[in-house]
Amino acid sequence: MWITQRPSPVGISRRRGSRCRPMTPGPGPERRRPPNPQGCPEQHEIALSGPSLRVAGQPTTHSQGSSGTDNLHTAHAARGLLDPHTEALDLPAPEPGSRPLVPPNAATALTWFDTEHQALLAVQRTAFDRGWWNRTWQLAWTLTTFHYRRGRLHDDVSTWQLAAAATDRLGPGPAAITARRHLGHACARTGRSTEALNHLHRALANADALTDRPQQAHTHRMLALTWWRQGDDHRARDHARAALRLFYALDDRPRQADAENQIAWYSTKLGDHDTARASCARALALYRAGGDRDGEASTLDTMGHLAGLTGDHTSALEHYRDSLTLFQALGHAYKEANTLDRLGHTHAALGHTEDARLVWTRAIELYRDQQRTTATRGTAAVGRPSLTLSVVLERSVCRGG
């Protein structure tokens, strides 16, 4: 059974770590909560039926109602389970009479997103068409972790494009910066680096104008990722270091770990192995202290890459396997594919030809599912197969497989 969330007069309360501040949506016409032209949705009992969710007597899309409020609150709770270390939103209260649902665990939350994904996209489009600007960007925010984990990168671009258009109508403020920053990040992940940089520079300029240090820090992180994808490792590390300084000033330990892991990765690309090793150690300690398994897995992947670069393929194998176990437990198919790609190279370096073939075959399946089949710089971590893996993919296509 799911837990039914009781509405509070101030909306959903913050449930993340005490160091994360809720984001307050900017002013918008929907803050006055226009009347629901179709009435308030009825309450329904939710049950689990096999691997999917069902609503007694109703299709699973019941929760969107006419305004999408119930789906918004449920999606917000679900994202909180998938990514408990991110900022929570300060949402308006649910519709009178509605009782948003809280999945009991992260696995159920992921299943709910799988089941309701198309409905949520439709709800966001409806919100935009009706001029509910805050709901439009808030729905994009609730979906972005799911999109990343499942490799639905083009869907992430689409939802943040709507979000950016909506927040442009709200005017300058944190919501507009958030939407522009996430749109830039989504564009970078799909290879649209020039477009990504335009969005991110605009977000940073607005954050600077408001002296919004959390937004500045997050945007520097996204700029680091984008410059790395462009092949500029020096500029990428500079932005990651700028983010780290800000996160230390904010005493935001989860994001300090993110920035440290980024610095470690870019340092491996620059041949600065000592810096990479030290940053990995700090990131891993912070992630484990905070119980962030996603971050821990990402750092173990970085450590595997570093070990391989220094010729310690046995340690690399151990780090990659530990990373892979965590990503698979989290349902993070996007990063699972990346780690499998690099694990294949490690097996090949150790002469484990059959093991390399098996893990690369699985990586290829995931890449195809995620439409990531064009080789670009930087191996799979960029979001595309490595050059070696692309040859394997091409040969499998030629064989009809």
C-alpha positions in Angstrom: 0.0 0.0 0.0 1.1 3.5 -0.6 1.1 6.2 2.1 -1.4 8.9 1.6 0.0 12.3 2.2 -2.1 14.7 4.3 -2.2 18.2 2.9 -0.6 20.9 5.0 -1.5 24.6 4.8 2.0 25.4 3.4 2.3 22.5 1.0 4.9 19.7 1.2 7.4 20.3 3.9 11.1 19.9 3.3 12.2 16.3 3.9 15.8 16.4 2.7 19.0 17.1 4.7 18.9 20.1 6.9 21.7 21.8 4.9 19.5 22.1 1.8 17.2 25.0 1.5 13.8 24.7 -0.2 13.4 26.5 -3.5 10.6 29.0 -3.5 8.7 29.3 -6.8 8.4 32.7 -8.2 5.2 34.6 -8.5 2.8 33.4 -11.1 -0.9 33.5 -12.0 -1.4 29.9 -10.7 -0.3 30.8 -7.2 -3.9 32.1 -6.7 -5.1 28.6 -7.6 -7.8 29.1 -10.3 -10.9 26.9 -9.8 -10.8 23.4 -11.2 -13.2 23.5 -14.1 -13.9 19.7 -13.7 -14.1 19.7 -9.9 -11.7 18.2 -7.4 -10.5 14.7 -8.1 -11.9 11.9 -6.0 -9.8 10.0 -3.5 -9.0 6.5 -4.6 -7.4 3.6 -2.9 -4.0 2.7 -4.4 -2.7 -0.8 -4.5 0.2 -2.7 -6.0 -0.7 -5.2 -8.7 2.4 -7.1 -9.7 5.2 -4.9 -10.8 3.0 -2.0 -11.8 0.7 0.3 -9.9 -3.1 0.4 -10.2 -5.9 2.5 -8.9 -9.0 0.6 -7.8 -11.7 1.4 -10.3 -9.6 4.0 -12.2 -6.8 4.1 -14.8 -3.3 4.9 -13.4 -3.4 8.4 -14.9 -6.2 9.4 -12.5 -3.9 11.4 -10.4 -3.4 14.1 -13.0 -6.9 15.5 -12.4 -7.7 18.6 -14.4 -4.8 20.7 -13.2 -2.1 18.1 -12.6 -1.8 19.1 -8.9 -2.0 15.6 -7.5 0.5 14.2 -10.0 2.8 17.1 -9.2 2.8 16.4 -5.5 3.1 12.6 -6.0 6.0 13.1 -8.5 7.7 15.5 -6.1 7.5 12.9 -3.3 8.8 10.2 -5.7 11.8 12.3 -6.8 12.6 12.9 -3.2 13.0 9.1 -2.8 15.1 8.8 -5.9 17.4 11.7 -5.0 17.0 12.5 -1.2 20.0 14.9 -1.3 18.6 17.4 -3.6 16.6 20.6 -2.8 12.9 20.2 -2.1 10.4 22.5 -3.7 8.1 24.7 -1.7 4.9 23.7 -3.5 1.5 25.2 -3.2 -1.0 23.1 -1.2 -2.8 20.3 -3.0 -6.3 20.8 -4.4 -8.9 20.8 -1.6 -10.1 17.2 -1.0 -7.1 15.6 -2.8 -4.6 13.5 -0.9 -1.3 13.1 -2.8 0.5 9.8 -2.6 3.9 9.0 -1.2 5.6 5.9 -2.6 6.9 3.7 0.2 10.4 3.4 -1.2 12.7 4.4 -4.1 12.0 1.2 -6.1 8.3 1.9 -6.0 8.9 5.5 -6.9 10.9 4.4 -10.0 8.1 2.0 -11.0 5.5 4.8 -10.6 7.6 7.1 -12.9 7.9 4.2 -15.5 4.1 3.7 -15.4 3.1 7.4 -15.3 5.8 8.9 -17.5 3.7 9.6 -20.6 0.8 11.0 -18.5 3.2 13.3 -16.7 4.5 14.7 -20.0 0.9 15.3 -21.0 0.2 17.0 -17.7 3.1 19.3 -18.1 2.0 20.3 -21.6 -1.5 20.9 -20.4 -0.1 23.1 -17.5 1.9 25.1 -20.0 -1.0 25.5 -22.4 -3.2 26.8 -19.6 -0.6 29.3 -18.4 0.3 27.6 -15.2 3.9 28.6 -15.4 5.0 27.4 -11.9 3.5 24.0 -12.4 5.2 23.7 -15.7 8.7 24.1 -14.4 8.0 22.2 -11.2 6.9 19.2 -13.2 10.1 19.3 -15.2 12.0 19.4 -11.9 10.2 16.3 -10.6 11.0 14.3 -13.7 14.7 15.2 -14.3 16.2 12.5 -12.0 14.0 9.8 -13.5 15.0 10.9 -17.0 18.7 10.7 -16.2 18.4 7.3 -14.5 16.5 5.8 -17.4 18.6 7.6 -20.1 15.6 9.5 -21.4 17.8 12.5 -22.3 15.7 13.9 -25.1 12.6 13.9 -22.9 14.6 15.8 -20.4 15.4 18.4 -23.0 11.8 18.7 -24.0 10.5 19.2 -20.5 13.1 21.8 -19.6 12.4 23.7 -22.8 8.8 24.0 -21.7 10.0 24.9 -18.2 12.3 27.7 -19.5 9.6 29.1 -21.7 7.2 29.1 -18.7 9.7 30.8 -16.3 10.5 33.4 -18.9 6.9 34.5 -18.4 7.4 34.7 -14.6 10.3 37.1 -14.9 13.8 37.1 -13.3 14.2 35.0 -10.2 15.4 31.6 -8.9 12.8 29.6 -10.9 14.0 31.1 -14.2 17.7 30.4 -13.3 16.8 26.8 -12.3 15.0 26.1 -15.6 17.7 27.7 -17.7 20.4 25.8 -15.9 18.7 22.5 -16.2 18.0 23.1 -19.9 21.6 23.8 -20.4 22.6 20.6 -18.7 20.0 18.6 -20.6 21.3 20.0 -23.9 24.9 19.2 -22.9 24.0 15.6 -22.3 22.5 15.3 -25.8 25.5 16.8 -27.5 24.2 20.3 -28.0 27.2 21.9 -26.4 26.9 25.4 -28.0 23.2 25.6 -27.0 24.1 24.3 -23.6 26.7 27.0 -23.0 24.3 29.8 -24.1 21.7 28.6 -21.5 24.3 28.2 -18.8 26.0 31.5 -19.3 22.6 33.2 -19.2 21.7 31.3 -15.9 25.1 32.3 -14.4 24.6 36.0 -15.4 21.2 36.0 -13.7 22.5 34.3 -10.6 25.4 36.8 -10.4 22.9 39.7 -10.7 20.9 38.3 -7.8 24.0 37.3 -5.8 22.4 33.9 -5.5 25.3 31.8 -4.3 23.5 28.4 -4.5 22.5 29.0 -8.1 26.0 30.3 -8.9 27.5 27.1 -7.5 25.1 24.7 -9.3 25.6 26.6 -12.6 29.4 26.4 -12.3 29.0 22.6 -11.9 27.0 22.4 -15.1 29.4 24.6 -16.9 32.2 22.3 -15.9 30.4 19.3 -17.3 29.7 21.1 -20.5 33.2 22.4 -21.1 34.5 18.9 -20.5 32.2 17.5 -23.1 33.7 20.2 -25.4 37.2 18.9 -24.7 38.4 21.7 -22.5 39.4 19.9 -19.3 41.3 22.9 -17.9 38.2 25.2 -18.1 36.0 22.3 -16.8 38.2 21.9 -13.7 38.3 25.7 -13.1 34.5 25.8 -13.0 34.3 22.7 -10.8 36.7 24.4 -8.4 34.6 27.6 -8.4 31.6 25.5 -7.5 33.5 23.8 -4.7 34.5 27.1 -3.1 30.9 28.2 -3.1 29.6 24.9 -1.7 32.1 25.1 1.1 31.0 28.7 1.8 27.4 27.4 1.9 28.4 24.4 4.0 26.6 22.2 1.5 28.3 18.8 2.0 26.4 16.7 -0.5 27.3 19.2 -3.3 30.9 19.5 -2.0 31.2 15.8 -2.8 29.8 16.3 -6.3 32.3 19.0 -7.0 35.2 17.0 -5.6 34.3 14.0 -7.8 34.1 16.3 -10.8 37.6 17.7 -10.0 38.9 14.2 -9.7 37.5 13.2 -13.1 38.9 16.2 -14.9 42.2 15.8 -13.1 42.5 12.2 -14.5 42.1 13.7 -18.0 44.8 16.3 -17.3 47.2 13.6 -16.0 47.1 15.1 -12.5 46.7 11.8 -10.7 47.6 13.0 -7.2 44.9 15.7 -7.3 42.5 13.1 -8.7 43.3 10.6 -5.9 42.9 13.2 -3.1 39.6 14.5 -4.5 38.2 11.0 -4.9 39.1 10.3 -1.2 37.3 13.4 0.0 34.3 12.8 -2.3 33.9 9.2 -1.2 34.1 10.1 2.5 31.4 12.8 2.1 29.1 10.6 0.1 29.4 7.7 2.5 28.8 10.0 5.5 25.7 11.3 3.9 24.4 7.9 2.7 24.5 9.0 -1.0 24.8 5.7 -2.9 24.5 7.4 -6.3 27.4 9.7 -5.5 29.4 6.8 -3.9 28.9 4.7 -7.1 30.0 7.6 -9.3 33.2 8.1 -7.2 34.0 4.4 -7.3 33.7 4.7 -11.1 36.2 7.6 -11.1 38.5 5.6 -8.9 38.3 2.7 -11.3 39.2 5.0 -14.2 42.1 6.4 -12.3 43.4 2.9 -11.3 43.3 1.9 -14.9 45.2 4.9 -16.1 48.0 4.1 -13.6 48.1 0.5 -14.7 46.4 -1.1 -11.6 43.8 -3.0 -13.6 43.0 -5.3 -10.7 42.0 -2.4 -8.5 40.1 -0.9 -11.4 38.1 -4.1 -11.8 37.2 -4.1 -8.1 36.1 -0.4 -8.2 34.0 -0.8 -11.3 32.3 -3.9 -10.0 31.4 -2.1 -6.7 30.2 0.9 -8.7 28.1 -1.3 -11.0 26.4 -3.1 -8.1 25.3 0.3 -6.7 24.1 1.6 -10.0 22.1 -1.5 -10.7 20.5 -1.4 -7.3 19.5 2.2 -7.9 18.0 1.4 -11.3 20.5 4.0 -12.8 20.6 2.5 -16.3 22.4 5.6 -17.8 25.4 5.3 -15.5 25.3 1.5 -15.6 26.0 1.7 -19.3 28.9 4.0 -18.8 30.5 1.8 -16.1 30.0 -1.3 -18.2 31.8 0.3 -21.1 34.8 1.1 -18.9 34.7 -2.3 -17.2 34.9 -3.9 -20.6 38.2 -2.0 -21.3 39.5 -3.2 -17.9 38.7 -6.8 -18.7 40.3 -6.4 -22.1 43.5 -5.0 -20.5 43.6 -8.1 -18.2 43.1 -10.5 -21.1 39.6 -11.4 -20.1 38.3 -11.5 -23.6 35.0 -13.3 -23.0 34.2 -11.1 -19.9 34.9 -8.0 -22.0 32.6 -9.2 -24.7 29.8 -9.9 -22.3 29.9 -6.6 -20.5 30.2 -4.6 -23.8 27.2 -6.5 -25.2 25.2 -5.4 -22.2 26.5 -1.9 -22.6 25.5 -1.8 -26.2 21.9 -2.9 -25.3 21.6 -0.1 -22.8 23.1 2.5 -25.2 20.6 1.4 -27.9 17.7 1.6 -25.5 18.9 5.2 -24.6 19.5 6.2 -28.2 23.2 6.8 -27.4 24.9 5.3 -30.4 27.1 8.0 -31.8 30.8 8.0 -30.8 32.0 11.3 -29.3 34.9 12.5 -27.2 35.6 11.0 -23.8 34.2 7.4 -23.9 30.8 6.6 -22.5 31.0 9.1 -19.6 30.1 11.7 -22.2 26.9 9.9 -22.8 27.9 8.0 -25.9 29.8 4.8 -26.6 33.6 4.9 -26.7 35.4 4.5 -30.0 36.3 0.9 -29.2 32.8 0.1 -28.3 31.4 1.8 -31.4 33.5 -0.6 -33.5 31.9 -3.6 -31.6 28.4 -2.0 -32.1 29.1 -1.5 -35.9 30.1 -5.1 -36.3 27.1 -6.4 -34.4 24.9 -4.4 -36.7 26.6 -5.8 -39.7 26.0 -9.3 -38.5 22.3 -8.5 -38.1 22.5 -8.5 -34.3 
